[in-house]
Amino acid sequence: MKFNDIHIGMKCGSKKGSGTVTWVDDSTRTVYLANTENNNSFEVNFEEIIDDPQIHNKEDLYY
């Protein structure tokens, strides 16, 4: 996936959890996500985004 492929409303997964993209900062290549469970926002670097069509919960990383 390329950085330009990321857009607001897109579902993404990362090691920090899964969420919906709420903001993309081009200058720092940071993606801001809203948690799918409780709508809390968190940020991840573009390199931390998992290029996987399936979105998993944070708890699934241990299985």
Phi, psi and omega in degrees: 000142177261155181301324180291347178283341181285132179216158180298135181096349181285142174273131180224155175241152177208175177292341178276346181137179180256156178185181179256133181294125178250338180200147177231124179257105183296324185292325180253359182056043179254138178246129179258128184241148171258124181305138182287339183271312187234009175064015174286141181270148174210160183243147176222149174285149182305323181295342180274350180290133179271122180275080185219128182293344179263137178256127181245154174284159180304323182295336183287347182295341184269354182257000000 
